[in-house]
Amino acid sequence: MTPPTSPGQTPSPPVALPYDPFDIFGSLLAIQEAWLRHPERLTASLQDLILGAGQIRDHFLQTALNLPSEPALDAHARDDRFQDPAWTELPAFCLLKDMYLLYGRWLQDAIYATDGVDPQQRERAAFWLRQGLDAMAPSNFFWTNPEALRRAIASQGLSLVYGLQHWLREAASGEVRMVEPDAFQVGKDLAITPGRVVMRNELLELIQYAPATAAVHAIPVVLVAPWINKYYIVDLTPGTSLVRYLVGQGFTVFVTSWRNPGPEARGTTLEDYVLGGVLPALAAARAICGVPQVHAAGYCLGGTALAMLLAWLAADPESQDVSHNPVAHWSSLTTLVDFSDPGAIGAFLSEGSLDFLQERMAVRGYLDGSDMASAFRLLRPNSLIWHYVVHRYLYGEALAPNEVLFWNCDSTRMPAAMHDFYLRELYLKNRLARPGDLELGGRRLDLGAIRQPLYAVGAEQDHIAPWRHTFRLCGLIGGPARYVLATSGHILGVINPPVTPPKRRYWVGDATRQQDPDSWLESLDKRPGSWWEDWTQWLGERCGPLGPPPGLGNAEYPPLEAAPGQYVLQR
């Protein structure tokens, strides 16, 4: 948490440097200037650092002489970088580890203990400092990594040969691979639930899945996937497919598969995605199933778009008429609508950084998927970057096939106009959360006008959509809400199939407008298993009686081709 500024003290204005669009050097310089304005605090902090270093030195000398000694620093139980016994048992490696951890902790504590810094700039400084500290970890270098040395000796140098081969193969692309690009094939290994493309326009293909039960609920489920990634995150392998699970529970399921845009789509807006993509998809599902309303579920950005659409529909005076409102009830999966505190991703968000991105997108007409993937990897660099550097280049290990990582690397592009609006108006200005502040399709949006029941899901370790912020949706809408907090992160918190014995846990309960997330959590007991089971029970109570399944498409929306269609295969 950011400490308050001392009474009577005004934070210095943010430091701005030329050619520093992400405020890396400016934020760090602001911290240094704040330190110099408080030399007494800096002196005291340096004394603490020297004292800690002395304790580490004493522990090193005592262990080197085989004398009993207590560790100078508490071990990081969850820090996989230092799990090898050598980091504790061998004095030289223990010294390296402890000095690194001491200095890193001291620097980060000093950032938050210094007054007179703009809060946003303080957070950016902390973020970029962590990037540097993580990069300089002794575990990332051959001569200071005991496991790398051990493997090189045991393999007679072959681990280094393999590591060099991996590096040479990946150097040209400029990225550290997490999975081999040919590890899976979409349509053969992934996204194989039977279905048909029943609608196609310039933005999306709509896939309708074949029924897996003799009878289905009358109201279909329309999954609005994010267009930041490809839709098959909800249809991975048969054992992890949310789509396959839903059809197996007696639901008719539709999924949006978004086109991967190129330069021709530079002018495509967020409004186009909502009103020209999501809305027609809902209309098609209604027509095919012969029902006035559907259940709509949005994942990540798909959930944000769905919330915008429901607010847009609610702005119509006739929205209470089901003929004017195609959604009976809805679900949001790890969805942000209040961007006042976007978490670690806020380090990339400022007027300067968005101007830089706008100029970059203006050249090509889009933001390349690799740029976005790199930014997301920086949110968790130890697990998404340095883990692979160590295991690939220092240990010489081959990459294990992983369907989630394969999907994560199958990136998509973002149209320039859409992405700039999304970042500026939602992330930077947070206009969607304020009633009437954001206009879409000629209507002012007010989330409070949404009356349909909501089933919302957040993930405990989500670093992209922090769960306490996804919880805020429940307090912004005007209808009843049920909230689920799943264990794990942004992806595995959602892709959470039931297994025996249960591997995951979740909390679930009704959420009122006045409730804060922590009090909501304290009132509940953790449940074993998958929240999918609770969701399908909730859906089953609202999606109507069981009856014969509808056909795949109809005369108005004839089947075009087998799933997964064409758009998901676009590179």
ZAMARKOL-587206 format. One line per 2 residues: their letters; for each residue x, y, z of C-alpha. Coordinates in steps of 0.02 Angstrom, whole numbers, padded with zeros to 5 digits. Each point is the difference from the previous one (the first is absolute). Example, Ala and Ser with C-alpha at 12.3 -4.5 7.8 and 13.67 -1.06 7.14 Angstrom:
BEGIN
AS> 00615/-00225/00390; 00069/00172/-00033
REM end
This chain:
BEGIN
MT> 00000/00000/00000; 00056/00176/-00037
PP> 00027/00099/00160; -00082/00170/00013
TS> 00100/00155/-00026; 00059/00085/00159
PG> -00118/00136/00065; 00026/00164/-00089
QT> 00110/-00079/-00132; -00049/00005/-00183
PS> 00067/-00136/-00113; 00122/00062/-00129
PP> -00068/00002/-00177; 00044/-00154/-00101
VA> 00170/00006/-00080; -00013/-00004/-00190
LP> 00148/-00046/-00109; 00010/00001/-00190
YD> -00003/-00169/-00086; -00068/-00085/00155
PF> -00179/-00045/-00049; -00023/-00129/00138
DI> 00075/00116/00132; 00136/-00124/00048
FG> 00140/00122/00032; -00113/00142/00053
SL> -00083/-00101/00137; 00165/-00066/00067
LA> 00074/00174/-00004; -00149/00067/00098
IQ> 00033/-00128/00137; 00184/00047/00008
EA> -00043/00185/00014; -00122/-00038/00140
WL> 00135/-00096/00093; 00118/00148/-00013
RH> -00133/00115/00073; -00002/-00108/00157
PE> 00184/-00036/00037; -00038/-00051/00180
RL> -00118/-00137/-00058; 00121/-00056/-00133
TA> 00139/-00010/00129; -00107/-00104/00118
SL> -00051/-00114/-00143; 00181/-00023/-00053
QD> 00045/-00045/00178; -00132/-00137/-00004
LI> 00073/-00064/-00163; 00176/-00004/00072
LG> -00062/-00089/00155; -00088/-00131/-00105
AG> 00155/-00025/-00107; 00102/-00025/00158
QI> -00118/-00135/00061; 00013/-00089/-00167
RD> 00190/00011/00007; 00003/-00074/00175
HF> -00114/-00142/-00054; 00114/-00035/-00148
LQ> 00157/-00007/00106; -00080/-00110/00132
TA> -00069/-00125/-00125; 00165/-00001/-00096
LN> 00086/-00051/00163; -00135/-00131/00036
LP> -00062/00099/00150; -00186/00004/00044
SE> -00088/00154/-00068; -00177/00059/-00027
PA> -00047/00059/-00177; 00019/00186/-00020
LD> -00159/00014/-00108; -00163/-00091/00002
AH> -00012/-00122/-00143; -00119/00037/-00142
AR> -00113/-00151/00005; -00079/00039/-00169
DD> 00157/00062/-00088; 00038/-00141/-00121
RF> 00164/00082/-00048; 00081/-00053/00163
QD> -00077/-00170/00034; 00161/-00096/-00036
PA> 00079/-00057/00166; 00167/00076/-00052
WT> -00071/00175/00025; -00013/-00040/00185
EL> 00131/-00132/00031; 00151/00069/-00094
PA> 00066/00160/00083; 00053/00087/-00162
FC> -00169/-00023/-00084; -00090/00043/00161
LL> 00100/00162/00008; -00047/00044/-00180
KD> -00184/-00036/00028; -00011/00094/00166
MY> 00091/00154/-00064; -00111/00005/-00154
LL> -00160/-00017/00101; 00056/00126/00130
YG> 00044/00134/-00127; -00159/-00031/-00100
RW> -00112/00012/00152; 00090/00155/00059
LQ> -00023/00089/-00167; -00185/-00042/-00011
DA> -00033/00049/00180; 00092/00164/-00028
IY> -00114/00043/-00146; -00155/-00012/00107
AT> 00078/00080/00153; 00042/00163/-00089
DG> -00122/00146/00005; -00030/00130/-00132
VD> -00018/-00110/-00153; -00149/-00004/-00118
PQ> -00092/-00164/00043; -00011/-00060/-00180
QR> 00182/00037/-00030; 00044/-00092/00160
ER> -00091/-00155/-00063; 00087/00010/-00168
AA> 00168/00016/00085; -00036/-00153/00106
FW> -00054/-00098/-00154; 00153/00041/-00105
LR> 00116/-00026/00147; -00071/-00175/00021
QG> 00036/-00034/-00183; 00183/00045/00027
LD> 00013/-00098/00162; -00079/-00155/-00076
AM> 00117/00009/-00148; 00154/00010/00114
AP> -00045/-00150/00108; 00153/-00113/00023
SN> -00106/-00147/-00056; -00004/00074/-00176
FF> 00188/-00019/-00031; 00097/-00159/-00031
WT> 00145/00027/00121; -00116/00048/00143
NP> -00132/-00134/-00025; 00045/-00161/00092
EA> -00123/-00107/-00098; 00069/00061/-00167
LR> 00178/-00041/00056; -00055/-00172/00063
RA> -00088/-00042/-00164; 00146/00058/-00105
IA> 00119/-00114/00095; -00118/-00149/00001
SQ> -00035/00015/-00187; 00182/00035/-00045
GL> -00053/00167/-00072; -00146/-00062/-00105
SL> -00125/00106/00098; 00096/00154/-00056
VY> 00005/-00061/-00179; -00188/-00026/00000
GL> -00025/00168/00085; 00104/00087/-00134
QH> -00101/-00085/-00136; -00161/00060/00080
WL> 00066/00177/00014; 00062/00006/-00181
RE> -00168/-00064/-00063; -00097/00130/00099
AA> 00118/00149/-00015; -00065/00047/-00172
SG> -00179/00017/00064; 00053/00106/00148
EV> -00107/-00096/00124; 00022/-00140/00125
RM> -00115/-00143/-00049; -00117/-00078/00126
VE> -00063/-00136/-00116; 00048/-00066/-00172
PD> -00104/00079/-00140; -00044/-00172/-00069
AF> -00044/-00080/00167; -00186/-00001/-00042
QV> -00111/00025/-00150; -00161/00100/00016
GK> -00145/-00103/-00065; 00094/-00163/00028
DL> 00066/00005/00178; -00087/00156/00066
AI> -00171/00075/-00039; -00073/-00168/-00052
TP> -00173/00004/00080; -00119/-00037/-00145
GR> -00093/00150/-00068; -00034/00111/-00151
VV> 00033/00179/-00047; -00175/00072/-00017
MR> 00039/00184/-00026; 00145/00101/-00069
NE> 00029/00185/-00023; 00152/00114/-00010
LL> 00030/-00014/00187; -00042/-00176/00054
EL> -00058/-00176/-00035; -00135/-00070/00113
IQ> 00020/-00184/00041; -00147/-00105/00057
YA> 00046/-00164/00083; -00087/-00165/-00029
PA> -00107/-00063/00145; 00073/-00137/00109
TA> -00162/-00043/00091; -00172/-00057/-00059
AV> -00082/00154/00076; 00065/00177/00026
HA> -00055/00155/00095; -00106/00119/-00102
IP> 00112/00153/00026; 00172/-00016/-00082
VV> 00167/00059/00069; 00097/00122/-00108
LV> 00184/00014/00050; 00077/00166/-00051
AP> 00186/-00036/-00011; 00130/00138/00013
WI> 00078/00056/-00163; 00165/00031/00088
NK> 00025/-00188/-00016; -00080/-00138/-00103
YY> -00163/-00077/00056; 00059/-00178/00027
IV> 00056/00035/00178; -00178/-00058/00037
DL> 00022/-00154/-00110; 00173/-00072/00032
TP> 00018/-00188/00017; -00156/-00104/00033
GT> 00044/-00012/00185; 00023/00187/00022
SL> -00132/00068/-00118; -00131/00113/00080
VR> -00103/-00015/-00159; 00000/-00190/00005
YL> -00049/00004/00183; -00147/00116/-00031
VG> -00070/-00102/-00145; 00021/-00154/00107
QG> -00110/00082/00132; -00143/00028/-00122
FT> 00033/00176/-00065; 00001/00064/-00178
VF> 00163/00096/-00015; 00058/00135/-00121
VT> 00174/00079/00001; 00068/00155/-00089
SW> 00159/-00031/-00100; 00073/00170/-00043
RN> 00092/00043/-00159; 00185/00038/00018
PG> 00006/00178/-00070; 00129/00071/-00116
PE> 00040/00175/-00066; -00169/00010/-00085
AR> -00085/00003/00171; 00094/00150/00070
GT> -00162/00101/00014; -00101/-00138/00087
TL> -00063/00067/00166; -00054/-00075/00164
ED> -00176/00051/-00047; 00016/-00108/-00156
YV> 00048/-00151/00105; -00146/00025/00119
LG> -00139/00048/-00120; 00067/-00082/-00157
GV> 00066/-00157/00082; -00079/-00047/00167
LP> -00175/00063/-00041; -00017/-00094/-00166
AL> 00068/-00158/00083; -00138/00008/00132
AA> -00130/00030/-00136; 00059/-00154/-00096
AR> -00007/-00111/00155; -00177/00060/00037
AI> -00058/-00034/-00177; 00078/-00173/-00011
CG> -00070/-00055/00168; -00167/00087/-00025
VP> 00005/00091/00167; -00020/00184/00044
QV> 00152/00006/00116; 00164/-00088/00034
HA> 00125/-00018/00139; 00157/00098/-00046
AG> 00169/-00032/00081; 00152/00109/-00029
YC> 00181/-00047/00036; 00124/00141/00041
LG> -00018/00134/-00134; -00150/-00097/-00066
GT> -00083/00030/00168; 00040/00186/-00007
AL> -00077/00010/-00174; -00152/-00095/00062
AM> -00022/00120/00147; 00010/00147/-00121
LL> -00131/-00080/-00113; -00119/-00032/00145
AW> 00019/00181/00057; -00030/00057/-00179
LA> -00157/-00107/-00011; -00059/00063/00170
AD> 00011/00179/-00065; -00143/-00042/-00119
PE> -00165/00049/00084; -00076/-00160/-00068
SQ> 00138/-00112/00069; -00118/-00083/00125
DV> -00087/-00079/-00149; 00089/-00164/-00038
SH> -00015/00036/-00186; 00119/00146/00028
NP> 00117/-00086/00122; 00072/-00166/-00058
VA> 00084/-00045/00167; -00099/-00082/00140
HW> 00148/-00017/00118; 00188/00005/-00017
SS> 00169/-00055/00065; 00167/00089/00008
LT> 00161/-00098/00013; 00151/00097/00068
TL> -00072/00162/-00067; 00047/00180/00041
VD> -00121/00145/-00019; 00075/00110/00136
FS> 00179/00039/-00052; 00042/00120/00142
DP> 00134/-00120/00063; 00052/-00116/-00143
GA> 00140/-00081/00099; 00173/-00029/-00071
IG> -00056/00037/-00177; -00018/00182/00054
AF> 00189/00016/-00022; -00030/00008/-00188
LS> -00140/00128/00009; 00034/00185/-00011
EG> -00032/00136/-00128; 00180/-00017/-00060
SL> -00006/-00189/-00020; -00168/00006/-00090
DF> 00064/00136/-00117; 00148/-00113/-00037
LQ> -00113/-00149/-00035; -00115/00106/-00108
ER> 00148/00054/-00108; 00059/-00180/-00010
MA> -00173/-00063/-00051; -00022/00140/-00127
VR> 00141/-00073/-00105; -00075/-00175/-00017
GY> -00181/00031/00045; 00004/-00122/00145
LD> 00091/-00050/00157; 00093/-00161/-00033
GS> -00043/-00146/00112; 00183/-00026/00045
DM> 00009/00175/00075; -00148/-00036/00112
AS> 00065/-00171/00047; 00167/00075/00052
AF> -00089/00126/00111; -00101/-00136/00086
RL> 00156/-00105/00028; 00080/00147/00090
LR> -00141/-00007/00128; 00070/-00168/00060
PN> 00179/-00003/-00064; 00068/-00135/00114
SL> -00127/-00130/-00055; -00028/00058/-00179
IW> 00175/00057/-00053; 00144/-00046/00115
HY> -00064/-00175/00038; 00016/-00041/-00184
VV> 00167/00088/-00019; 00071/-00108/00139
HR> -00078/-00164/-00051; 00027/00023/-00187
YL> 00172/00081/-00010; 00087/-00048/00162
YG> -00074/-00174/00026; -00023/-00044/-00184
EA> -00176/-00067/00027; -00125/-00029/-00139
LA> -00170/00083/00011; -00143/-00105/00065
PN> -00162/00010/-00101; -00129/00106/00093
EV> -00166/00045/-00079; -00026/00158/00103
LF> 00173/00068/-00042; -00027/-00045/-00183
WN> -00162/00099/00000; 00087/00144/00091
CD> 00132/00008/-00137; -00129/-00007/-00140
ST> -00020/00188/00010; -00115/00118/-00093
RM> 00011/00180/-00057; -00100/00148/00063
PA> -00073/00132/-00120; 00079/00169/00032
AM> -00161/00099/00029; -00077/-00132/00113
HD> 00154/-00026/00107; 00038/00184/00023
FY> -00181/00035/00054; 00001/-00151/00117
LR> 00159/00053/00088; -00037/00187/00009
EL> -00185/00004/00039; -00014/-00155/00109
YL> 00170/-00031/00078; 00071/00175/00012
KN> -00160/00103/00026; -00111/-00137/00075
RL> -00152/00071/-00087; -00102/-00160/-00006
AR> -00015/-00006/00190; -00076/00175/00009
PG> -00185/00010/-00046; -00029/00093/-00162
DL> 00183/00043/-00030; 00030/-00118/-00146
EL> -00098/00006/-00162; -00025/-00149/-00114
GG> -00107/00000/-00155; -00082/00165/00045
RR> -00049/-00056/00175; 00075/00042/00169
LD> 00047/-00156/00097; -00054/-00029/00179
LG> 00046/-00170/00073; -00126/00032/00138
AI> -00140/-00016/-00127; 00043/-00183/-00030
RQ> -00134/-00102/00088; 00036/-00177/-00060
PL> 00066/-00125/00129; 00189/-00019/-00005
YA> 00117/-00146/00037; 00175/00073/00018
VG> 00165/-00094/00017; 00168/00063/00061
AE> 00165/-00090/00029; 00099/00012/00161
QD> 00171/00022/-00083; -00057/00096/-00154
HI> 00136/00126/-00049; -00096/00068/-00150
AP> -00172/00027/00078; 00027/00002/00190
WR> -00148/-00083/00082; -00043/00142/00120
HT> -00022/00111/-00153; -00105/-00127/-00095
FR> -00109/-00009/00156; -00043/00184/-00024
LC> -00112/-00045/-00146; -00124/-00075/00123
GL> -00020/00169/00084; -00013/00101/-00160
IG> -00145/-00092/-00083; -00182/00017/00051
GP> -00044/-00185/00002; 00040/-00144/00120
AR> 00173/-00076/-00005; 00082/-00163/00051
YV> 00189/00005/00012; 00126/-00142/-00007
LA> 00182/00013/00051; 00100/-00143/-00076
TS> 00176/-00048/00049; 00142/00021/-00126
GH> 00019/00139/-00129; -00078/00086/-00150
IL> -00004/-00157/-00107; 00003/-00151/00115
GV> -00125/00082/00116; -00125/-00009/-00143
IN> 00056/-00159/-00087; -00036/-00105/00153
PP> -00086/-00164/-00045; -00069/-00114/00136
VT> 00121/-00141/00044; 00005/-00137/00131
PP> 00075/00029/00124; -00026/00189/-00009
KR> 00157/00101/-00039; -00071/00175/00020
RY> -00106/00099/00121; -00121/00146/-00014
WV> -00107/00119/00100; -00175/00045/-00057
GD> -00142/00106/00064; -00121/00140/-00041
AT> 00079/00172/-00012; -00095/00157/00051
RQ> 00031/00176/-00064; 00067/00059/00168
QD> 00117/-00146/00031; 00187/00014/-00013
PD> 00098/-00150/-00064; 00093/-00040/00160
SW> -00156/-00002/00109; -00085/-00108/-00132
LE> 00145/-00123/00005; 00007/-00006/00190
SL> -00183/-00053/00007; 00027/-00156/-00107
DK> 00080/-00170/00015; 00115/-00068/-00134
RP> -00080/-00139/-00103; 00097/-00144/-00079
GS> -00019/-00033/-00185; -00042/00101/-00155
WW> -00113/00151/-00008; -00062/-00067/-00168
ED> -00119/-00111/00097; -00073/00146/00096
WT> -00016/00100/-00161; -00091/-00134/-00097
QW> -00121/-00021/00145; -00031/00188/-00001
LG> -00023/-00004/-00189; -00114/-00151/00007
ER> -00119/00092/00116; -00015/00145/-00124
CG> 00020/-00073/-00174; -00171/-00077/-00015
PL> -00068/-00176/-00016; 00083/-00143/-00092
GP> -00057/-00040/-00174; 00061/-00058/-00171
PP> 00162/00085/-00055; -00009/00127/-00141
GL> 00082/-00037/-00166; 00172/00066/-00044
GN> -00046/00163/-00084; -00162/00032/-00095
AE> -00059/00076/-00163; 00050/00175/00053
YP> 00167/-00058/00071; 00052/-00153/-00102
PL> 00153/-00099/00058; 00152/00062/-00094
EA> 00135/-00125/00050; 00056/-00111/00142
AP> 00074/00072/00159; 00124/00074/00037
GQ> -00026/00102/-00159; 00120/00113/-00093
YV> 00031/00151/00112; 00083/-00095/00141
LQ> 00131/-00066/-00121; 00053/00174/-00059
R> 00178/00050/00048
REM end
